Amino acid sequence: MMHFSARIANALRSLPDDTRPNLIELLKEYGVLAEARSPGWLARVGDDFAKGHKEATGGIISTNEFEILTEVMEIGVKPEKQEGKVKKI
């Protein structure tokens, strides 16, 4: 089993409440993508997914289901370099 948690960045806490990210909703959106990739994903993770509150959430899901979640979230995937962008040193 994989225990995971997510919190908003400290810098975002200074934003008005209605503009701060809602991590539960964000995880649920990724859950829909995980369901599309692996039918039955939402049923398999059940109520142990996206628990907590909107600024700090997490859950306990199987390692296999967590790997699917990280794939759809593209964790560890570097963004493609854009043509014409010059890196300042």
MMTF fields as JSON, N, C-alpha, C and O atoms, coordinates in Angstrom:
{
  "mmtfVersion": "1.0.0",
  "mmtfProducer": "UNKNOWN",
  "numBonds": 355,
  "numAtoms": 356,
  "numGroups": 89,
  "numChains": 1,
  "numModels": 1,
  "chainsPerModel": [1],
  "groupsPerChain": [89],
  "chainIdList": ["A"],
  "bondAtomList": [4, 2, 8, 6, 12, 10, 16, 14, 20, 18, 24, 22, 28, 26, 32, 30, 36, 34, 40, 38, 44, 42, 48, 46, 52, 50, 56, 54, 60, 58, 64, 62, 68, 66, 72, 70, 76, 74, 80, 78, 84, 82, 88, 86, 92, 90, 96, 94, 100, 98, 104, 102, 108, 106, 112, 110, 116, 114, 120, 118, 124, 122, 128, 126, 132, 130, 136, 134, 140, 138, 144, 142, 148, 146, 152, 150, 156, 154, 160, 158, 164, 162, 168, 166, 172, 170, 176, 174, 180, 178, 184, 182, 188, 186, 192, 190, 196, 194, 200, 198, 204, 202, 208, 206, 212, 210, 216, 214, 220, 218, 224, 222, 228, 226, 232, 230, 236, 234, 240, 238, 244, 242, 248, 246, 252, 250, 256, 254, 260, 258, 264, 262, 268, 266, 272, 270, 276, 274, 280, 278, 284, 282, 288, 286, 292, 290, 296, 294, 300, 298, 304, 302, 308, 306, 312, 310, 316, 314, 320, 318, 324, 322, 328, 326, 332, 330, 336, 334, 340, 338, 344, 342, 348, 346, 352, 350],
  "bondOrderList": [1, 1, 1, 1, 1, 1, 1, 1, 1, 1, 1, 1, 1, 1, 1, 1, 1, 1, 1, 1, 1, 1, 1, 1, 1, 1, 1, 1, 1, 1, 1, 1, 1, 1, 1, 1, 1, 1, 1, 1, 1, 1, 1, 1, 1, 1, 1, 1, 1, 1, 1, 1, 1, 1, 1, 1, 1, 1, 1, 1, 1, 1, 1, 1, 1, 1, 1, 1, 1, 1, 1, 1, 1, 1, 1, 1, 1, 1, 1, 1, 1, 1, 1, 1, 1, 1, 1, 1],
  "groupList": [{"groupName": "MET", "atomNameList": ["N", "CA", "C", "O"], "elementList": ["N", "C", "C", "O"], "formalChargeList": [0, 0, 0, 0], "bondAtomList": [1, 0, 2, 1, 3, 2], "bondOrderList": [1, 1, 2], "singleLetterCode": "M", "chemCompType": "L-PEPTIDE LINKING"}, {"groupName": "HIS", "atomNameList": ["N", "CA", "C", "O"], "elementList": ["N", "C", "C", "O"], "formalChargeList": [0, 0, 0, 0], "bondAtomList": [1, 0, 2, 1, 3, 2], "bondOrderList": [1, 1, 2], "singleLetterCode": "H", "chemCompType": "L-PEPTIDE LINKING"}, {"groupName": "PHE", "atomNameList": ["N", "CA", "C", "O"], "elementList": ["N", "C", "C", "O"], "formalChargeList": [0, 0, 0, 0], "bondAtomList": [1, 0, 2, 1, 3, 2], "bondOrderList": [1, 1, 2], "singleLetterCode": "F", "chemCompType": "L-PEPTIDE LINKING"}, {"groupName": "SER", "atomNameList": ["N", "CA", "C", "O"], "elementList": ["N", "C", "C", "O"], "formalChargeList": [0, 0, 0, 0], "bondAtomList": [1, 0, 2, 1, 3, 2], "bondOrderList": [1, 1, 2], "singleLetterCode": "S", "chemCompType": "L-PEPTIDE LINKING"}, {"groupName": "ALA", "atomNameList": ["N", "CA", "C", "O"], "elementList": ["N", "C", "C", "O"], "formalChargeList": [0, 0, 0, 0], "bondAtomList": [1, 0, 2, 1, 3, 2], "bondOrderList": [1, 1, 2], "singleLetterCode": "A", "chemCompType": "L-PEPTIDE LINKING"}, {"groupName": "ARG", "atomNameList": ["N", "CA", "C", "O"], "elementList": ["N", "C", "C", "O"], "formalChargeList": [0, 0, 0, 0], "bondAtomList": [1, 0, 2, 1, 3, 2], "bondOrderList": [1, 1, 2], "singleLetterCode": "R", "chemCompType": "L-PEPTIDE LINKING"}, {"groupName": "ILE", "atomNameList": ["N", "CA", "C", "O"], "elementList": ["N", "C", "C", "O"], "formalChargeList": [0, 0, 0, 0], "bondAtomList": [1, 0, 2, 1, 3, 2], "bondOrderList": [1, 1, 2], "singleLetterCode": "I", "chemCompType": "L-PEPTIDE LINKING"}, {"groupName": "ASN", "atomNameList": ["N", "CA", "C", "O"], "elementList": ["N", "C", "C", "O"], "formalChargeList": [0, 0, 0, 0], "bondAtomList": [1, 0, 2, 1, 3, 2], "bondOrderList": [1, 1, 2], "singleLetterCode": "N", "chemCompType": "L-PEPTIDE LINKING"}, {"groupName": "LEU", "atomNameList": ["N", "CA", "C", "O"], "elementList": ["N", "C", "C", "O"], "formalChargeList": [0, 0, 0, 0], "bondAtomList": [1, 0, 2, 1, 3, 2], "bondOrderList": [1, 1, 2], "singleLetterCode": "L", "chemCompType": "L-PEPTIDE LINKING"}, {"groupName": "PRO", "atomNameList": ["N", "CA", "C", "O"], "elementList": ["N", "C", "C", "O"], "formalChargeList": [0, 0, 0, 0], "bondAtomList": [1, 0, 2, 1, 3, 2], "bondOrderList": [1, 1, 2], "singleLetterCode": "P", "chemCompType": "L-PEPTIDE LINKING"}, {"groupName": "ASP", "atomNameList": ["N", "CA", "C", "O"], "elementList": ["N", "C", "C", "O"], "formalChargeList": [0, 0, 0, 0], "bondAtomList": [1, 0, 2, 1, 3, 2], "bondOrderList": [1, 1, 2], "singleLetterCode": "D", "chemCompType": "L-PEPTIDE LINKING"}, {"groupName": "THR", "atomNameList": ["N", "CA", "C", "O"], "elementList": ["N", "C", "C", "O"], "formalChargeList": [0, 0, 0, 0], "bondAtomList": [1, 0, 2, 1, 3, 2], "bondOrderList": [1, 1, 2], "singleLetterCode": "T", "chemCompType": "L-PEPTIDE LINKING"}, {"groupName": "GLU", "atomNameList": ["N", "CA", "C", "O"], "elementList": ["N", "C", "C", "O"], "formalChargeList": [0, 0, 0, 0], "bondAtomList": [1, 0, 2, 1, 3, 2], "bondOrderList": [1, 1, 2], "singleLetterCode": "E", "chemCompType": "L-PEPTIDE LINKING"}, {"groupName": "LYS", "atomNameList": ["N", "CA", "C", "O"], "elementList": ["N", "C", "C", "O"], "formalChargeList": [0, 0, 0, 0], "bondAtomList": [1, 0, 2, 1, 3, 2], "bondOrderList": [1, 1, 2], "singleLetterCode": "K", "chemCompType": "L-PEPTIDE LINKING"}, {"groupName": "TYR", "atomNameList": ["N", "CA", "C", "O"], "elementList": ["N", "C", "C", "O"], "formalChargeList": [0, 0, 0, 0], "bondAtomList": [1, 0, 2, 1, 3, 2], "bondOrderList": [1, 1, 2], "singleLetterCode": "Y", "chemCompType": "L-PEPTIDE LINKING"}, {"groupName": "GLY", "atomNameList": ["N", "CA", "C", "O"], "elementList": ["N", "C", "C", "O"], "formalChargeList": [0, 0, 0, 0], "bondAtomList": [1, 0, 2, 1, 3, 2], "bondOrderList": [1, 1, 2], "singleLetterCode": "G", "chemCompType": "PEPTIDE LINKING"}, {"groupName": "VAL", "atomNameList": ["N", "CA", "C", "O"], "elementList": ["N", "C", "C", "O"], "formalChargeList": [0, 0, 0, 0], "bondAtomList": [1, 0, 2, 1, 3, 2], "bondOrderList": [1, 1, 2], "singleLetterCode": "V", "chemCompType": "L-PEPTIDE LINKING"}, {"groupName": "TRP", "atomNameList": ["N", "CA", "C", "O"], "elementList": ["N", "C", "C", "O"], "formalChargeList": [0, 0, 0, 0], "bondAtomList": [1, 0, 2, 1, 3, 2], "bondOrderList": [1, 1, 2], "singleLetterCode": "W", "chemCompType": "L-PEPTIDE LINKING"}, {"groupName": "GLN", "atomNameList": ["N", "CA", "C", "O"], "elementList": ["N", "C", "C", "O"], "formalChargeList": [0, 0, 0, 0], "bondAtomList": [1, 0, 2, 1, 3, 2], "bondOrderList": [1, 1, 2], "singleLetterCode": "Q", "chemCompType": "L-PEPTIDE LINKING"}],
  "groupTypeList": [0, 0, 1, 2, 3, 4, 5, 6, 4, 7, 4, 8, 5, 3, 8, 9, 10, 10, 11, 5, 9, 7, 8, 6, 12, 8, 8, 13, 12, 14, 15, 16, 8, 4, 12, 4, 5, 3, 9, 15, 17, 8, 4, 5, 16, 15, 10, 10, 2, 4, 13, 15, 1, 13, 12, 4, 11, 15, 15, 6, 6, 3, 11, 7, 12, 2, 12, 6, 8, 11, 12, 16, 0, 12, 6, 15, 16, 13, 9, 12, 13, 18, 12, 15, 13, 16, 13, 13, 6],
  "groupIdList": [1, 2, 3, 4, 5, 6, 7, 8, 9, 10, 11, 12, 13, 14, 15, 16, 17, 18, 19, 20, 21, 22, 23, 24, 25, 26, 27, 28, 29, 30, 31, 32, 33, 34, 35, 36, 37, 38, 39, 40, 41, 42, 43, 44, 45, 46, 47, 48, 49, 50, 51, 52, 53, 54, 55, 56, 57, 58, 59, 60, 61, 62, 63, 64, 65, 66, 67, 68, 69, 70, 71, 72, 73, 74, 75, 76, 77, 78, 79, 80, 81, 82, 83, 84, 85, 86, 87, 88, 89],
  "secStructList": [7, 3, 3, 3, 3, 3, 3, 7, 7, 4, 4, 4, 4, 4, 1, 7, 4, 4, 4, 1, 7, 7, 2, 2, 2, 2, 2, 2, 2, 2, 2, 2, 2, 2, 2, 2, 2, 1, 6, 6, 2, 2, 2, 2, 2, 4, 4, 4, 1, 1, 3, 3, 3, 6, 6, 3, 3, 3, 3, 3, 3, 7, 2, 2, 2, 2, 2, 2, 2, 2, 2, 2, 2, 6, 6, 6, 7, 7, 7, 7, 7, 7, 6, 6, 7, 7, 7, 7, 7],
  "xCoordList": [0.839, 0.0, 0.882, 1.988, 0.371, 1.086, 0.3, -0.87, 0.953, 0.386, 0.928, 2.142, 0.059, 0.54, -0.176, -1.285, 0.48, -0.13, 0.283, 1.305, -0.518, -0.249, -0.684, -1.711, 0.1, -0.223, 0.043, 0.91, -0.708, -0.419, 0.869, 1.234, 1.537, 2.774, 2.462, 1.4, 3.398, 3.217, 2.909, 2.104, 3.538, 3.316, 1.853, 1.368, 1.153, -0.246, -1.194, -2.344, -0.736, -1.61, -1.967, -2.943, -1.177, -1.464, -2.547, -3.036, -2.92, -3.98, -5.338, -5.514, -6.296, -7.657, -8.157, -7.8, -8.976, -9.448, -10.059, -9.828, -10.829, -11.52, -10.6, -11.035, -9.35, -8.416, -7.334, -6.545, -7.288, -6.318, -6.722, -7.911, -5.736, -6.075, -6.843, -6.582, -7.782, -8.518, -7.919, -8.24, -7.058, -6.339, -7.245, -6.959, -8.315, -9.243, -9.852, -9.9, -10.317, -10.895, -9.851, -10.149, -8.637, -7.565, -7.263, -7.122, -7.164, -6.921, -8.08, -7.867, -9.291, -10.443, -10.407, -10.792, -9.94, -9.798, -8.762, -8.972, -7.652, -6.655, -7.213, -6.847, -8.104, -8.742, -9.567, -9.608, -10.221, -10.985, -10.037, -10.355, -8.875, -7.88, -7.348, -7.132, -7.139, -6.673, -7.722, -7.384, -8.981, -10.085, -10.096, -10.344, -9.825, -9.787, -8.626, -8.743, -7.52, -6.347, -6.527, -6.108, -7.152, -7.31, -8.737, -8.992, -9.673, -11.074, -11.221, -10.609, -12.045, -12.259, -11.347, -11.429, -10.476, -9.513, -10.221, -9.847, -11.24, -11.94, -12.596, -12.582, -13.159, -13.778, -12.708, -12.933, -11.545, -10.479, -9.899, -9.555, -9.784, -9.218, -10.274, -9.943, -11.535, -12.642, -12.52, -12.069, -12.922, -12.961, -11.593, -11.48, -10.567, -9.242, -8.427, -7.202, -9.1, -8.451, -8.951, -10.156, -8.029, -8.341, -9.14, -10.224, -8.583, -9.184, -8.513, -7.388, -9.18, -8.591, -9.378, -10.609, -8.664, -9.338, -8.642, -7.615, -9.191, -8.757, -7.308, -6.742, -6.696, -5.308, -4.311, -3.102, -4.795, -3.928, -4.74, -5.71, -4.349, -5.123, -4.183, -2.964, -4.734, -3.941, -4.79, -6.015, -4.135, -4.868, -3.951, -2.73, -4.567, -3.859, -4.445, -5.613, -3.613, -4.059, -2.949, -1.813, -3.291, -2.275, -1.171, -1.396, 0.002, 1.137, 0.842, 1.211, 0.185, -0.165, -1.074, -0.868, -2.069, -2.989, -2.267, -2.551, -1.34, -0.565, 0.303, 0.446, 0.88, 1.696, 0.864, 1.349, -0.363, -1.253, -1.531, -1.512, -1.789, -2.047, -0.849, -1.024, 0.351, 1.532, 1.784, 2.312, 1.412, 1.546, 0.63, 1.068, -0.642, -1.557, -1.232, -1.543, -0.613, -0.184, 1.124, 1.539, 1.765, 3.039, 4.134, 4.952, 4.129, 5.174, 6.476, 6.535, 7.509, 8.807, 9.007, 10.084, 7.985, 8.098, 8.52, 7.839, 9.647, 10.127, 9.353, 9.079, 8.998, 8.305, 9.225, 10.443, 8.618, 9.396, 9.935, 9.28, 11.148, 11.734, 10.994, 10.649, 10.759, 10.078, 11.098, 12.081, 10.855, 11.728, 11.728, 10.701, 12.884, 12.983, 13.159, 13.426, 13.017, 13.205, 14.679, 15.342, 15.198, 16.594, 16.682, 16.022, 17.485, 17.659, 18.626, 19.746, 18.193, 19.051, 19.94, 19.508, 21.19, 22.151, 22.517, 23.314],
  "yCoordList": [-1.185, 0.0, 1.246, 1.248, 2.294, 3.555, 4.612, 4.866, 5.21, 6.337, 7.587, 7.724, 8.498, 9.707, 10.927, 10.832, 12.068, 13.313, 14.444, 14.368, 15.482, 16.668, 17.892, 17.878, 18.934, 20.212, 21.331, 21.213, 22.425, 23.565, 24.217, 24.093, 24.902, 25.603, 26.743, 27.36, 27.011, 28.099, 29.424, 30.21, 29.676, 30.937, 31.101, 32.227, 30.007, 30.075, 30.36, 30.735, 30.191, 30.429, 31.901, 32.234, 32.792, 34.219, 34.661, 35.788, 33.781, 34.105, 34.099, 33.421, 34.835, 34.755, 33.311, 32.551, 32.952, 31.569, 31.025, 29.867, 31.835, 31.336, 31.183, 30.668, 31.614, 31.455, 30.411, 30.096, 29.876, 28.827, 27.526, 27.262, 26.709, 25.425, 24.519, 24.513, 23.763, 22.77, 21.412, 20.845, 20.899, 19.67, 18.456, 17.555, 18.41, 17.284, 17.271, 16.223, 18.424, 18.495, 18.19, 17.519, 18.675, 18.409, 16.914, 16.367, 16.255, 14.813, 14.047, 13.056, 14.509, 13.844, 13.993, 13.076, 15.157, 15.328, 14.35, 13.738, 14.208, 13.223, 11.803, 10.925, 11.584, 10.276, 9.914, 8.75, 10.894, 10.656, 10.236, 9.338, 10.883, 10.498, 9.092, 8.315, 8.77, 7.427, 6.385, 5.286, 6.724, 5.822, 5.567, 4.448, 6.617, 6.464, 5.568, 4.793, 5.676, 4.858, 3.424, 2.485, 3.257, 1.93, 1.792, 2.089, 1.343, 1.236, 0.497, -0.547, 1.069, 0.504, 1.104, 0.736, 2.027, 2.624, 3.278, 3.046, 4.092, 4.79, 3.811, 4.042, 2.745, 1.735, 1.035, 0.723, 0.792, 0.094, 0.951, 0.42, 2.268, 3.108, 3.498, 3.77, 3.529, 3.763, 5.009, 6.051, 4.906, 6.043, 6.4, 7.366, 5.649, 5.922, 6.85, 6.909, 7.561, 8.45, 9.88, 10.113, 10.826, 12.258, 12.547, 13.127, 12.133, 12.421, 13.65, 13.987, 14.304, 15.451, 16.704, 16.692, 17.791, 19.031, 19.641, 19.133, 20.724, 21.221, 21.688, 21.766, 21.998, 22.459, 21.399, 21.591, 20.303, 19.196, 17.918, 17.74, 17.043, 15.837, 14.677, 14.846, 13.541, 12.365, 11.124, 11.182, 10.004, 8.758, 7.563, 7.692, 6.4, 5.122, 4.275, 3.886, 3.992, 3.167, 2.175, 2.323, 1.174, 0.179, 0.84, 1.852, 0.26, 0.793, 0.822, 1.778, -0.204, -0.231, 0.937, 1.577, 1.214, 2.32, 3.654, 4.586, 3.757, 4.984, 5.231, 6.373, 4.181, 4.329, 4.846, 5.657, 4.394, 4.899, 6.38, 7.178, 6.747, 8.141, 9.024, 10.09, 8.601, 9.416, 9.516, 10.522, 8.48, 8.541, 9.605, 10.401, 9.634, 10.622, 12.028, 13.009, 12.136, 13.438, 13.887, 15.036, 12.971, 13.223, 13.64, 14.513, 13.006, 13.258, 12.681, 11.516, 13.496, 13.073, 13.305, 13.03, 13.81, 14.094, 15.553, 16.469, 15.746, 17.106, 17.739, 17.08, 19.022, 19.691, 19.823, 19.945, 19.797, 19.938, 21.358, 22.315, 21.482, 22.795, 23.477, 22.849, 24.76, 25.52, 26.2, 26.768, 26.134, 26.786, 28.29, 28.877, 28.899, 30.345, 30.871, 32.06, 30.031, 30.459, 30.414, 29.408, 31.493, 31.577, 31.552, 32.329, 30.67, 30.551, 31.629, 31.728, 32.428, 33.496, 32.911, 32.107, 33.334, 32.841, 33.952, 33.751],
  "zCoordList": [0.0, 0.0, 0.0, 0.542, -0.615, -0.704, 0.067, -0.218, 1.031, 1.767, 1.099, 0.949, 0.696, 0.038, 0.597, 1.121, 0.474, 0.931, 0.009, -0.673, -0.003, -0.804, -0.014, 0.666, -0.112, 0.543, -0.444, -1.309, -0.312, -1.171, -0.671, 0.499, -1.57, -1.217, -0.253, -0.325, 0.641, 1.608, 0.922, 1.423, -0.211, -0.916, -1.338, -1.446, -1.574, -1.997, -0.844, -1.07, 0.372, 1.535, 1.694, 2.367, 1.076, 1.181, 0.189, 0.268, -0.738, -1.693, -1.011, 0.001, -1.542, -1.001, -1.054, -1.955, -0.092, 0.051, -1.235, -1.583, -1.941, -3.133, -4.344, -5.374, -4.249, -5.372, -5.099, -5.989, -3.886, -3.575, -4.261, -4.437, -4.652, -5.272, -4.307, -3.103, -4.848, -4.07, -4.433, -5.478, -3.573, -3.885, -4.004, -4.793, -3.252, -3.372, -4.765, -5.409, -5.24, -6.581, -7.646, -8.634, -7.453, -8.407, -8.488, -9.582, -7.337, -7.334, -7.978, -8.676, -7.74, -8.366, -9.888, -10.612, -10.375, -11.821, -12.373, -13.42, -11.667, -12.084, -11.973, -12.754, -10.997, -10.861, -12.087, -12.484, -12.686, -13.913, -15.035, -15.815, -15.117, -16.126, -15.858, -16.788, -14.571, -14.213, -14.578, -15.02, -14.396, -14.757, -16.264, -16.711, -17.04, -18.5, -18.919, -19.869, -18.216, -18.55, -18.084, -18.761, -16.92, -16.329, -15.799, -14.632, -16.648, -16.231, -14.894, -14.666, -14.029, -12.699, -11.645, -10.473, -12.049, -11.118, -9.935, -8.786, -10.206, -9.119, -8.143, -6.934, -8.647, -7.771, -6.931, -5.762, -7.537, -6.804, -5.679, -4.623, -5.885, -4.823, -3.798, -2.644, -4.203, -3.286, -2.443, -2.92, -1.184, -0.274, 0.304, 1.059, -0.033, 0.509, -0.389, -0.281, -1.261, -2.214, -1.999, -1.896, -1.934, -1.794, -0.524, -0.57, 0.595, 1.898, 2.491, 2.119, 3.387, 4.067, 3.78, 3.787, 3.526, 3.151, 1.953, 1.504, 1.435, 0.129, 0.071, -1.019, 1.196, 1.177, 1.624, 1.492, 2.142, 2.559, 2.476, 3.213, 1.59, 1.359, 1.061, 1.036, 0.843, 0.529, 0.642, 0.541, 0.851, 0.968, 1.063, 1.148, 1.046, 1.083, -0.038, 0.005, -1.048, -2.171, -2.499, -2.048, -3.281, -3.627, -4.458, -5.123, -4.406, -5.151, -6.644, -7.326, -7.158, -8.587, -8.964, -9.996, -8.141, -8.422, -8.29, -9.042, -7.345, -7.182, -8.412, -8.849, -8.97, -10.174, -11.343, -12.132, -11.465, -12.515, -12.278, -13.215, -11.025, -10.685, -11.033, -11.625, -10.679, -10.976, -12.474, -12.946, -13.228, -14.69, -15.279, -16.11, -14.86, -15.425, -14.926, -15.602, -13.758, -13.247, -13.897, -13.747, -14.617, -15.287, -14.298, -14.588, -13.14, -12.153, -12.68, -13.074, -12.686, -13.182, -14.663, -15.193, -15.345, -16.77, -16.931, -16.469, -17.589, -17.812, -18.958, -19.961, -18.816, -19.921, -21.129, -20.995, -22.302, -23.529, -23.624, -23.21, -24.179, -24.389, -25.525, -26.526, -25.359, -26.398, -27.293, -26.817, -28.59, -29.566, -29.327, -28.986, -29.509, -29.406, -27.996, -27.817, -27.0, -25.616, -25.297, -25.547, -24.749, -24.372, -22.858, -22.168, -22.366, -20.924, -20.457, -20.958, -19.503, -18.961, -17.885, -17.059, -17.915, -16.917, -15.983, -15.067]
}
